[in-house]
Amino acid sequence: MPTKKPSASGPSERKKPSSPGLRERKKRATRNALAEAAVRLAAEHGVENVTVEAISEAAGVSPRTFFNYFPSHDDAFVLIDEAVGERIRESVRLAPAGRPPLDVVRDALTEELGGFERRKEFWALQAKVFQRSPHLIQRGLQAQVADQRALAAAIADWLDTGTESGSAGAAPDSGGAPASSRPVGDGLFPQLLAAIAQTAVRVAIEHWCDHPGEVELADTFQEVFVQLAHGLPRPPG
């Protein structure tokens, strides 16, 4: 009986996915345009005074199109950019199996820092809208939790792939413990790392926004992860 030859691409090889097509890019652009119009109008007039019709007109689409992207009026004010989240998650999944998990997540987020800087004005307006309309905070938290869980799933996929490739029979940073003895995909670790990463981004951005002209976002972001990697030691002095 002939033996099946192994594939040239081993189980640990990460293949980059194809870029989204024109139709998908247009859908994302429309969704982002609606969210930006909603936040800008709400920052000027208040959420309660902004209608779906006004948001749609500002974005150049019909009210019917609005409901193709958002289930309700309030959902437009708490949008999390899906394309950014997808790129971060895919970068995590494609990372080499042997890297430290914190470095993998840090590097995936670092690739998006330029976009974070360009969104500074939008986030400032969104924060203003949330302060005036506290009922939106719960929706915002729900969106963040969903994004965090999606990142945790990507981390779990990456860990599982590293376990399957069986490099030396131990998982990355597992202290030499056999991969089979460590909970991976459905464990606490992916959830914790995703939550830490999300908090690190928020703290870095808040510090950067609170010190305009004094600090760079990239430097602040890296410092946050350096402190995390060192176990948050007591600051000197």
DRENPATOR-446763 format. One line per field, with one value per atom (N, C-alpha, C, O): residue number from 1; atom name; x, y, z negated. Coordinates in steps of 0.001 Angstrom, whole numbers. Each point is the difference from the previous one (the first is absolute). Layout:
<recs>
seq <- [NUM,...]
atom <- [CA,...]
c1 <- [X,...]
c2 <- [Y,...]
c3 <- [Z,...]
</recs>
This chain:
<recs>
seq <- [1,1,1,1,2,2,2,2,3,3,3,3,4,4,4,4,5,5,5,5,6,6,6,6,7,7,7,7,8,8,8,8,9,9,9,9,10,10,10,10,11,11,11,11,12,12,12,12,13,13,13,13,14,14,14,14,15,15,15,15,16,16,16,16,17,17,17,17,18,18,18,18,19,19,19,19,20,20,20,20,21,21,21,21,22,22,22,22,23,23,23,23,24,24,24,24,25,25,25,25,26,26,26,26,27,27,27,27,28,28,28,28,29,29,29,29,30,30,30,30,31,31,31,31,32,32,32,32,33,33,33,33,34,34,34,34,35,35,35,35,36,36,36,36,37,37,37,37,38,38,38,38,39,39,39,39,40,40,40,40,41,41,41,41,42,42,42,42,43,43,43,43,44,44,44,44,45,45,45,45,46,46,46,46,47,47,47,47,48,48,48,48,49,49,49,49,50,50,50,50,51,51,51,51,52,52,52,52,53,53,53,53,54,54,54,54,55,55,55,55,56,56,56,56,57,57,57,57,58,58,58,58,59,59,59,59,60,60,60,60,61,61,61,61,62,62,62,62,63,63,63,63,64,64,64,64,65,65,65,65,66,66,66,66,67,67,67,67,68,68,68,68,69,69,69,69,70,70,70,70,71,71,71,71,72,72,72,72,73,73,73,73,74,74,74,74,75,75,75,75,76,76,76,76,77,77,77,77,78,78,78,78,79,79,79,79,80,80,80,80,81,81,81,81,82,82,82,82,83,83,83,83,84,84,84,84,85,85,85,85,86,86,86,86,87,87,87,87,88,88,88,88,89,89,89,89,90,90,90,90,91,91,91,91,92,92,92,92,93,93,93,93,94,94,94,94,95,95,95,95,96,96,96,96,97,97,97,97,98,98,98,98,99,99,99,99,100,100,100,100,101,101,101,101,102,102,102,102,103,103,103,103,104,104,104,104,105,105,105,105,106,106,106,106,107,107,107,107,108,108,108,108,109,109,109,109,110,110,110,110,111,111,111,111,112,112,112,112,113,113,113,113,114,114,114,114,115,115,115,115,116,116,116,116,117,117,117,117,118,118,118,118,119,119,119,119,120,120,120,120,121,121,121,121,122,122,122,122,123,123,123,123,124,124,124,124,125,125,125,125,126,126,126,126,127,127,127,127,128,128,128,128,129,129,129,129,130,130,130,130,131,131,131,131,132,132,132,132,133,133,133,133,134,134,134,134,135,135,135,135,136,136,136,136,137,137,137,137,138,138,138,138,139,139,139,139,140,140,140,140,141,141,141,141,142,142,142,142,143,143,143,143,144,144,144,144,145,145,145,145,146,146,146,146,147,147,147,147,148,148,148,148,149,149,149,149,150,150,150,150,151,151,151,151,152,152,152,152,153,153,153,153,154,154,154,154,155,155,155,155,156,156,156,156,157,157,157,157,158,158,158,158,159,159,159,159,160,160,160,160,161,161,161,161,162,162,162,162,163,163,163,163,164,164,164,164,165,165,165,165,166,166,166,166,167,167,167,167,168,168,168,168,169,169,169,169,170,170,170,170,171,171,171,171,172,172,172,172,173,173,173,173,174,174,174,174,175,175,175,175,176,176,176,176,177,177,177,177,178,178,178,178,179,179,179,179,180,180,180,180,181,181,181,181,182,182,182,182,183,183,183,183,184,184,184,184,185,185,185,185,186,186,186,186,187,187,187,187,188,188,188,188,189,189,189,189,190,190,190,190,191,191,191,191,192,192,192,192,193,193,193,193,194,194,194,194,195,195,195,195,196,196,196,196,197,197,197,197,198,198,198,198,199,199,199,199,200,200,200,200,201,201,201,201,202,202,202,202,203,203,203,203,204,204,204,204,205,205,205,205,206,206,206,206,207,207,207,207,208,208,208,208,209,209,209,209,210,210,210,210,211,211,211,211,212,212,212,212,213,213,213,213,214,214,214,214,215,215,215,215,216,216,216,216,217,217,217,217,218,218,218,218,219,219,219,219,220,220,220,220,221,221,221,221,222,222,222,222,223,223,223,223,224,224,224,224,225,225,225,225,226,226,226,226,227,227,227,227,228,228,228,228,229,229,229,229,230,230,230,230,231,231,231,231,232,232,232,232,233,233,233,233,234,234,234,234,235,235,235,235,236,236,236,236,237,237,237,237]
atom <- [N,CA,C,O,N,CA,C,O,N,CA,C,O,N,CA,C,O,N,CA,C,O,N,CA,C,O,N,CA,C,O,N,CA,C,O,N,CA,C,O,N,CA,C,O,N,CA,C,O,N,CA,C,O,N,CA,C,O,N,CA,C,O,N,CA,C,O,N,CA,C,O,N,CA,C,O,N,CA,C,O,N,CA,C,O,N,CA,C,O,N,CA,C,O,N,CA,C,O,N,CA,C,O,N,CA,C,O,N,CA,C,O,N,CA,C,O,N,CA,C,O,N,CA,C,O,N,CA,C,O,N,CA,C,O,N,CA,C,O,N,CA,C,O,N,CA,C,O,N,CA,C,O,N,CA,C,O,N,CA,C,O,N,CA,C,O,N,CA,C,O,N,CA,C,O,N,CA,C,O,N,CA,C,O,N,CA,C,O,N,CA,C,O,N,CA,C,O,N,CA,C,O,N,CA,C,O,N,CA,C,O,N,CA,C,O,N,CA,C,O,N,CA,C,O,N,CA,C,O,N,CA,C,O,N,CA,C,O,N,CA,C,O,N,CA,C,O,N,CA,C,O,N,CA,C,O,N,CA,C,O,N,CA,C,O,N,CA,C,O,N,CA,C,O,N,CA,C,O,N,CA,C,O,N,CA,C,O,N,CA,C,O,N,CA,C,O,N,CA,C,O,N,CA,C,O,N,CA,C,O,N,CA,C,O,N,CA,C,O,N,CA,C,O,N,CA,C,O,N,CA,C,O,N,CA,C,O,N,CA,C,O,N,CA,C,O,N,CA,C,O,N,CA,C,O,N,CA,C,O,N,CA,C,O,N,CA,C,O,N,CA,C,O,N,CA,C,O,N,CA,C,O,N,CA,C,O,N,CA,C,O,N,CA,C,O,N,CA,C,O,N,CA,C,O,N,CA,C,O,N,CA,C,O,N,CA,C,O,N,CA,C,O,N,CA,C,O,N,CA,C,O,N,CA,C,O,N,CA,C,O,N,CA,C,O,N,CA,C,O,N,CA,C,O,N,CA,C,O,N,CA,C,O,N,CA,C,O,N,CA,C,O,N,CA,C,O,N,CA,C,O,N,CA,C,O,N,CA,C,O,N,CA,C,O,N,CA,C,O,N,CA,C,O,N,CA,C,O,N,CA,C,O,N,CA,C,O,N,CA,C,O,N,CA,C,O,N,CA,C,O,N,CA,C,O,N,CA,C,O,N,CA,C,O,N,CA,C,O,N,CA,C,O,N,CA,C,O,N,CA,C,O,N,CA,C,O,N,CA,C,O,N,CA,C,O,N,CA,C,O,N,CA,C,O,N,CA,C,O,N,CA,C,O,N,CA,C,O,N,CA,C,O,N,CA,C,O,N,CA,C,O,N,CA,C,O,N,CA,C,O,N,CA,C,O,N,CA,C,O,N,CA,C,O,N,CA,C,O,N,CA,C,O,N,CA,C,O,N,CA,C,O,N,CA,C,O,N,CA,C,O,N,CA,C,O,N,CA,C,O,N,CA,C,O,N,CA,C,O,N,CA,C,O,N,CA,C,O,N,CA,C,O,N,CA,C,O,N,CA,C,O,N,CA,C,O,N,CA,C,O,N,CA,C,O,N,CA,C,O,N,CA,C,O,N,CA,C,O,N,CA,C,O,N,CA,C,O,N,CA,C,O,N,CA,C,O,N,CA,C,O,N,CA,C,O,N,CA,C,O,N,CA,C,O,N,CA,C,O,N,CA,C,O,N,CA,C,O,N,CA,C,O,N,CA,C,O,N,CA,C,O,N,CA,C,O,N,CA,C,O,N,CA,C,O,N,CA,C,O,N,CA,C,O,N,CA,C,O,N,CA,C,O,N,CA,C,O,N,CA,C,O,N,CA,C,O,N,CA,C,O,N,CA,C,O,N,CA,C,O,N,CA,C,O,N,CA,C,O,N,CA,C,O,N,CA,C,O,N,CA,C,O,N,CA,C,O,N,CA,C,O,N,CA,C,O,N,CA,C,O,N,CA,C,O,N,CA,C,O,N,CA,C,O,N,CA,C,O,N,CA,C,O,N,CA,C,O,N,CA,C,O,N,CA,C,O,N,CA,C,O,N,CA,C,O,N,CA,C,O,N,CA,C,O,N,CA,C,O,N,CA,C,O,N,CA,C,O,N,CA,C,O,N,CA,C,O,N,CA,C,O,N,CA,C,O,N,CA,C,O,N,CA,C,O,N,CA,C,O,N,CA,C,O,N,CA,C,O,N,CA,C,O,N,CA,C,O,N,CA,C,O,N,CA,C,O,N,CA,C,O,N,CA,C,O,N,CA,C,O,N,CA,C,O,N,CA,C,O,N,CA,C,O,N,CA,C,O,N,CA,C,O,N,CA,C,O,N,CA,C,O,N,CA,C,O]
c1 <- [854,-854,877,847,-1025,875,-203,-1109,2220,-49,-268,633,-1572,-340,1107,396,91,1084,-532,-1088,1863,-449,-37,765,-1668,-114,1243,648,-314,1186,-157,984,-2225,-238,-414,-1068,1890,-244,-1146,-526,109,-1151,227,-954,2245,253,96,139,-213,134,-1245,-1122,1324,-1116,-157,935,-2104,-252,-806,-1027,1496,-691,-1290,-23,-1072,-1272,-24,773,-1665,-132,-649,-760,1070,-567,-1485,-444,-337,-1428,-243,758,-1808,-318,-582,-238,9,-506,-1349,-238,-641,-1337,103,-694,1560,161,617,-393,1343,620,-1016,20,-909,-1038,-976,-438,108,-905,623,-672,1945,679,84,-165,424,88,-1342,-50,-1035,-1334,-314,-528,845,-235,782,-539,1793,818,-503,20,-476,-524,-1258,-185,-667,-1211,348,-581,1529,391,635,-284,1135,642,-1014,58,-994,-1052,-836,-341,9,-808,710,-606,1881,747,181,-141,449,200,-1286,15,-1114,-1282,-391,-503,733,-356,863,-487,1758,883,-461,202,-818,-454,-1417,-287,-598,-1413,-550,-1092,1826,-515,-635,-668,872,-503,-1506,-508,-203,-1461,-538,-1158,1985,-436,494,-205,841,541,-843,-116,-461,-861,763,1070,-1640,576,39,944,-1978,-52,1158,616,-326,1089,1358,860,-681,1258,179,1080,-2141,69,300,808,-1461,235,1457,626,-97,1385,990,1073,-1431,881,-265,730,-1779,-297,-689,159,-937,-743,-1447,-360,-457,-1410,-182,829,-1914,-293,-132,351,-854,-111,1388,195,761,1375,580,756,-1105,484,-285,870,-2089,-398,572,-177,857,768,1302,628,-233,1286,-156,861,-1938,-207,-1425,-946,783,-1355,-836,-1228,1883,-746,743,1172,-1862,558,1241,1012,-1068,1097,1258,1105,-1271,1170,1014,1183,-1627,924,1027,1054,-1356,895,1114,929,-1009,964,777,486,-373,665,1456,728,-310,1402,387,-677,1751,410,294,994,-1865,136,1251,637,-288,1162,1279,873,-765,1180,71,1053,-2179,-34,371,715,-1197,311,1485,595,6,1436,828,976,-1364,722,-107,997,-2189,-203,753,577,-578,697,1512,696,-191,1427,385,1066,-1939,255,27,909,-1889,-79,1198,405,165,1110,1362,1017,-976,1278,717,-647,1983,757,-353,-212,154,-486,890,-496,1796,907,152,765,-1461,179,-732,-994,1466,-739,-1377,-101,-941,-1361,-185,-671,1259,-166,607,-553,1685,644,-859,-82,-552,-854,-1138,-261,-407,-1127,494,-616,1728,562,310,-348,998,381,-1220,-9,-1021,-1229,-650,-507,521,-577,873,-514,1832,931,-247,124,-471,-261,-1158,-113,-739,-1179,162,-946,2122,167,-245,-561,982,-227,-1479,-398,-412,-1440,-575,-932,1485,-455,242,-848,2013,330,-950,-405,56,-910,-1413,-782,438,-1351,-132,-1040,2090,8,-1189,-679,425,-1099,-1337,-853,674,-1259,-230,-1108,2157,-142,-311,-755,1343,-281,-1476,-644,118,-1410,-888,-1032,1435,-783,-46,-1044,2183,35,-938,-680,649,-896,-1459,-813,486,-1369,-372,-1112,2035,-270,-225,-865,1636,-160,-1377,-601,117,-1310,-1149,-1112,1384,-1050,480,401,-440,550,-642,617,-1846,-637,753,-178,1028,782,1202,558,-163,1188,-179,931,-2128,-246,157,588,-1110,153,1475,468,249,1420,761,889,-1244,651,-306,872,-2107,-372,814,445,-255,788,1453,629,-91,1385,173,998,-1973,73,-27,740,-1586,-62,1328,472,128,1295,1087,871,-935,971,-120,1010,-2231,-200,503,549,-734,490,1525,580,72,1458,452,986,-1697,327,-96,819,-1815,-145,1179,476,1,1160,1251,805,-647,1142,-66,1012,-2202,-177,344,627,-1043,329,1513,539,141,1456,666,928,-1387,554,-246,885,-2084,-330,869,435,-186,841,1419,640,-146,1329,75,1021,-2102,-51,-1,681,-1456,-86,1334,352,397,1283,1006,977,-1226,757,1474,822,-469,1411,556,-325,1180,636,-1022,342,-1617,-1017,-456,-698,1066,-413,-541,429,-1375,-596,894,812,-938,800,-184,-1127,2239,-35,-773,-595,587,-750,860,-452,1724,887,421,412,-512,424,-1074,242,-1434,-1080,-497,-60,-301,-536,-1219,-839,727,-1120,-1328,-971,906,-1266,-531,-1184,2042,-446,-493,-469,573,-371,-1283,-78,-942,-1192,340,667,-1117,398,-1230,-373,-255,-1053,-1146,-540,156,-1144,448,-805,2063,532,-117,-492,950,-28,1020,-236,1369,1104,-367,304,-942,-347,-901,167,-1119,-903,759,-230,1136,766,913,64,636,911,-759,468,-1621,-802,-461,30,-457,-446,1162,-163,1331,1185,368,306,-336,360,-959,429,-1717,-991,188,-91,351,230,1278,41,998,1270,-186,542,-1304,-264,-759,350,-1384,-803,837,-87,902,832,1002,206,415,982,-648,553,-1726,-683,-457,130,-665,-446,1168,-122,1257,1177,486,363,-362,419,-938,460,-1756,-973,75,-239,574,71,1270,98,881,1269,316,1005,-1871,201,1330,347,373,1279,1150,1149,-1430,1052,519,1182,-2043,398,-501,-985,1684,-427,-770,336,-1372,-798,847,-123,982,815,897,141,468,887,-785,436,-1600,-840,-470,10,-420,-486,1094,-252,1458,1097,347,304,-347,311,-1018,361,-1620,-1030,332,-101,493,287,1323,156,798,1248,-309,511,-1347,-352,-770,207,-1085,-729,964,-113,1056,957,882,457,-220,849,-821,547,-1837,-822,-472,-319,265,-439,757,-614,1927,769,-342,-500,765,-240,862,1204,-1793,791,1076,-225,1375,1047,-419,-820,1388,-264,-1258,-355]
c2 <- [-1204,1204,1237,147,752,1177,922,178,403,927,1414,467,201,1371,945,39,718,926,1202,498,-33,1178,1215,130,751,1251,827,-39,806,858,1063,484,-114,1002,-725,-610,665,-714,584,1046,-1711,453,1334,703,-332,1249,1184,1136,-1394,1103,870,-505,1819,935,593,601,-765,558,1278,30,1025,1274,-58,-492,1008,-19,1056,957,-1134,997,1257,-56,1197,1269,36,-653,1424,92,599,855,-1303,485,1395,580,-41,1362,168,1008,-1984,97,81,798,-1622,9,1310,527,3,1281,1131,897,-939,1026,-94,1018,-2238,-176,547,664,-941,509,1518,652,-91,1455,649,1042,-1651,540,-82,949,-2055,-180,1032,600,-399,979,1421,821,-524,1332,290,1114,-2108,171,237,869,-1643,158,1369,654,-232,1301,1123,943,-1038,1017,30,1075,-2248,-70,671,788,-1095,554,1505,738,-277,1442,777,1061,-1578,670,-13,996,-2123,-101,915,578,-442,887,1446,793,-451,1380,238,1057,-2043,230,-847,278,-1310,-931,-1203,128,-1299,-1242,48,-436,968,-8,874,-142,1043,893,-429,710,-1845,-493,-1182,-1004,1123,-1053,-888,361,-1519,-888,692,-171,952,716,995,118,593,979,-692,468,-1568,-757,-502,115,-667,-565,1080,-199,1337,1102,477,249,-125,447,-990,390,-1665,-1035,-255,-754,1384,-154,-1293,-498,-57,-1225,180,1023,-2031,69,-564,-786,1179,-587,-1519,-693,179,-1462,-640,-1068,1734,-510,5,-901,1911,72,-1302,-536,31,-1199,-1290,-1080,1194,-1137,-180,-1058,2123,-17,43,-496,1077,128,-403,446,-1297,-438,1085,-78,1109,1070,1318,38,1020,1352,103,549,-1061,164,-776,378,-1461,-825,742,-339,1342,736,816,348,-45,852,-790,595,-1916,-801,-961,-1035,1384,-883,-251,930,-2194,-385,-435,-836,1392,-265,-1494,-516,-162,-1444,-362,-1020,1862,-308,5,-846,1801,65,-1248,-627,269,-1191,-1256,-858,747,-1170,-75,-1077,2236,6,-388,-742,1239,-334,-1492,-652,119,-1429,-867,-1022,1421,-793,54,-993,2158,109,-935,-614,508,-926,-1438,-764,403,-1385,-375,-1162,2146,-275,77,-271,630,172,-1340,-1038,1059,-1241,-619,707,-2017,-701,186,-35,231,24,1337,102,922,1331,134,-692,1574,256,583,892,-1365,459,1515,606,9,1444,750,1005,-1488,633,-144,918,-2068,-235,1015,606,-426,943,1430,802,-481,1352,342,1082,-1997,270,141,825,-1630,108,1366,590,-99,1318,1124,1021,-1200,1039,329,1154,-2153,214,973,568,-378,857,1369,788,-486,1261,1223,994,-1068,1138,313,1165,-2204,195,546,804,-1237,523,1501,749,-315,1427,819,1101,-1651,720,70,859,-1759,-34,827,-24,746,728,950,13,775,968,-709,426,-1516,-741,-551,86,-659,-569,1075,-238,1436,1106,394,252,-202,321,-1106,276,-1519,-1127,19,-264,579,103,1105,-149,1250,1117,-440,355,-1124,-502,-940,70,-948,-937,744,-379,1421,777,644,87,355,659,-1003,320,-1525,-1023,-1300,-923,846,-1177,-1319,-1052,1078,-1258,-714,-1200,1952,-614,-772,-848,1142,-649,-1508,-747,289,-1441,-633,-1074,1733,-531,-26,-943,1992,45,-1123,-609,339,-1089,-1351,-863,684,-1252,-197,-1109,2192,-96,-328,-783,1379,-271,-1436,-650,161,-1390,-962,-984,1263,-855,13,-1037,2226,119,-735,-643,747,-688,-1509,-698,194,-1449,-485,-1097,1906,-382,-64,-899,1848,-35,-1218,-645,329,-1187,-1266,-908,846,-1166,-101,-1099,2247,-6,-455,-762,1227,-429,-1503,-696,211,-1436,-800,-1056,1565,-682,-83,-1038,2165,38,-980,-714,676,-925,-1445,-846,566,-1359,-441,-1150,2067,-324,-307,-919,1711,-255,-1337,-685,310,-1293,-1147,-1007,1166,-1058,-219,-1129,2234,-152,-716,-565,593,-813,312,-913,2177,362,-399,607,-1647,-521,-495,-232,60,-541,945,-417,1694,960,1229,354,305,1208,1182,-51,1154,1181,531,160,111,592,-855,536,-1840,-874,-532,-816,1286,-459,-1431,-662,155,-1353,-1043,-1188,1605,-959,-537,752,-2032,-541,764,363,-108,789,-641,706,-2052,-687,203,-232,668,161,1406,287,600,1387,334,-221,753,429,1142,953,-1033,1011,737,1058,-1642,712,457,1087,-1908,370,396,-21,377,295,1450,834,-547,1344,906,1198,-1764,804,892,1192,-1703,873,1160,1121,-1390,1064,1073,1197,-1654,934,851,1217,-1840,745,1007,1124,-1505,922,1191,1137,-1390,1083,928,1220,-1792,811,869,1182,-1765,738,1158,1110,-1361,1048,1136,1177,-1543,1014,777,1215,-1902,668,1044,1101,-1440,953,1210,1143,-1403,1110,922,1222,-1799,815,823,1180,-1798,717,1164,1099,-1347,1057,1122,1176,-1527,1021,865,1221,-1867,755,928,1149,-1652,792,1195,1111,-1338,1088,1028,1188,-1652,903,841,956,-1297,742,396,-433,1261,366,714,936,-1395,631,-405,342,-1064,-368,-1414,-267,-635,-1399,-481,509,-1498,-652,-1269,-699,415,-1194,-1265,-889,802,-1207,-235,-1132,2206,-132,-415,-857,1479,-324,-1443,-718,304,-1366,-1014,-978,1211,-931,-26,-1061,2216,54,-803,-675,749,-787,-1487,-708,236,-1430,-398,-1141,2065,-287,-236,-943,1802,-164,-1300,-673,322,-1264,-1186,-952,1021,-1096,-170,-1104,2198,-58,-335,-49,-175,-365,1165,-163,1360,1219,225,12,166,273,1379,863,-670,1292,1072,-201,1350,1038,554,71,316,560,1342,706,-359,1303,11,1026]
c3 <- [0,0,0,-881,1848,79,-1180,-504,82,-1128,499,947,-1591,395,-427,-1164,2130,-297,-767,288,-1271,-739,886,956,-1294,753,-182,-1046,2101,-87,-1044,-560,289,-1045,-1253,-39,-985,-1245,-763,380,-1483,-776,-651,-333,139,-700,936,-451,1802,932,-22,45,-116,-2,1390,529,62,1318,-130,-677,1328,-71,796,1128,-1732,716,1090,-33,999,1047,-560,-967,1590,-452,329,944,-1729,293,1375,457,190,1337,-17,-1059,2265,135,-687,-665,823,-612,-1517,-630,40,-1453,-469,-1041,1785,-370,52,-843,1833,101,-1177,-535,145,-1140,-1277,-790,591,-1186,21,-1030,2210,118,-312,-654,1118,-274,-1492,-580,-24,-1439,-814,-930,1278,-719,230,-916,2147,297,-816,-490,348,-807,-1467,-648,129,-1404,-242,-1003,1919,-178,68,-789,1735,102,-1276,-493,-43,-1219,-1167,-725,541,-1135,150,-975,2173,207,-231,-624,1120,-212,-1474,-521,-152,-1414,-857,-971,1317,-758,110,-920,2042,218,-524,-563,750,-300,-1142,-494,60,-1005,660,1026,-1610,581,205,1033,-2025,67,1129,395,126,1071,1379,984,-913,1270,472,-703,1872,542,974,491,-226,1008,1354,771,-492,1278,121,1060,-2149,24,161,747,-1443,118,1426,580,-29,1351,1027,907,-1056,941,-77,1029,-2235,-163,599,460,-466,551,1485,643,-99,1421,372,1115,-2060,288,-453,-582,858,-395,-1404,-458,-242,-1315,56,-955,2068,145,-20,-580,1221,-1,-1409,-365,-429,-1387,-737,-687,834,-749,602,-563,1696,499,-774,46,-762,-714,-1516,-727,251,-1441,-350,648,-1680,-371,-641,11,-582,-655,125,375,-689,17,-877,435,-1655,-962,374,-390,1146,335,856,-10,746,877,-789,531,-1785,-791,-686,-545,564,-767,899,-457,1731,951,-382,-346,409,-51,1405,599,-72,1378,189,-511,1247,182,790,-264,1237,829,-830,190,-1109,-868,-866,-112,-501,-838,767,-517,1748,815,324,-27,335,310,-1224,115,-1273,-1232,-277,-310,420,-274,1005,-373,1643,1006,-218,209,-629,-298,-1142,26,-1029,-1114,516,-327,1120,490,870,32,677,909,-679,637,-1905,-701,-174,-145,159,-234,-1345,-985,958,-1189,-1219,-1126,1317,-1139,-691,-959,1406,-582,-1333,-222,-674,-1243,318,842,-1482,315,-118,835,-1864,-158,1185,448,58,1158,1250,815,-671,1170,45,1039,-2163,-50,152,702,-1360,122,1452,474,230,1385,902,914,-1170,789,-190,954,-2166,-291,533,457,-513,467,1466,408,377,1418,245,1086,-2084,160,-654,-8,-537,-733,873,-459,1719,896,136,0,114,82,-1291,25,-1165,-1284,-79,-486,968,-47,869,-372,1535,900,-552,410,-1346,-555,-1280,-657,313,-1275,-123,-1027,2059,-55,-152,-779,1532,-70,-1395,-530,-73,-1346,-1030,-943,1125,-922,91,-1018,2239,187,-565,-612,819,-517,-1526,-597,-35,-1463,-479,-1015,1748,-335,88,-854,1882,174,-1143,-524,135,-1095,-1321,-790,558,-1239,-71,-1071,2201,27,5,-417,888,129,-630,709,-2045,-700,395,-169,694,382,1120,208,520,1069,-534,697,-1927,-553,-54,303,-688,-62,1372,126,905,1354,400,638,-1023,307,-673,596,-1846,-725,631,86,353,661,1277,297,452,1229,-313,713,-1781,-387,-474,313,-1070,-477,1182,17,966,1188,745,464,-353,673,-781,584,-1907,-856,145,82,-50,151,1357,107,915,1324,4,608,-1283,-102,-800,356,-1430,-799,847,-142,1018,881,959,287,213,898,-744,536,-1764,-819,-243,73,-359,-229,1255,-84,1251,1256,183,384,-670,137,-969,382,-1612,-977,409,-127,615,427,1175,59,873,1151,-449,511,-1490,-539,-705,61,-732,-692,999,-196,1279,1003,705,340,-119,677,-882,490,-1831,-941,-44,-74,118,-83,-1353,-1020,1018,-1214,-1003,-1159,1585,-894,-1065,-924,1011,-1015,676,1098,-1750,543,-276,-923,1722,-238,-1416,-469,-209,-1336,-987,-936,1115,-898,-1124,-803,741,-1044,196,-952,2217,288,-233,216,-657,-232,1327,973,-896,1252,440,-825,2134,518,-348,-270,270,-225,-1412,-245,-707,-1381,-284,-1102,2100,-236,744,1208,-1902,722,935,-404,1657,968,534,-506,1547,697,-870,204,-1181,-825,-1408,-930,765,-1318,-395,760,-1960,-553,676,150,257,499,1189,-45,1111,1125,-410,481,-1365,-444,-787,170,-1030,-814,883,-171,1104,866,859,185,338,807,-833,472,-1709,-882,-349,-25,-243,-310,1201,-154,1340,1207,232,316,-471,205,-1013,349,-1587,-1036,282,-191,641,309,1091,-95,1130,1079,-537,294,-1080,-536,-871,127,-1017,-894,808,-282,1283,822,741,53,516,754,-929,341,-1512,-945,-472,-100,-189,-440,1115,-251,1465,1154,215,265,-377,185,-1129,218,-1425,-1152,-8,-769,1615,45,1441,563,32,1420,212,-721,1713,326,-896,282,-1357,-959,236,-218,657,194,1354,537,-2,1240,-353,-956,1742,-274,90,-843,1858,170,-1211,-462,-54,-1160,-1243,-768,587,-1158,72,-1000,2185,210,-337,-703,1204,-263,-1488,-545,-112,-1432,-810,-965,1355,-682,71,-1002,2172,154,-639,-436,374,-726,-1474,-604,29,-1410,-232,-1010,1931,-125,73,-773,1708,154,-1226,-296,-416,-1200,-1260,-1102,1267,-1137,-825,-1178,1782,-693,-1309,-1067,1129,-1227,-557,721,-1967,-638,663,152,253,655,-951,-1208,1739,-857,-565,587,-1730,-618,-796,-580]
</recs>
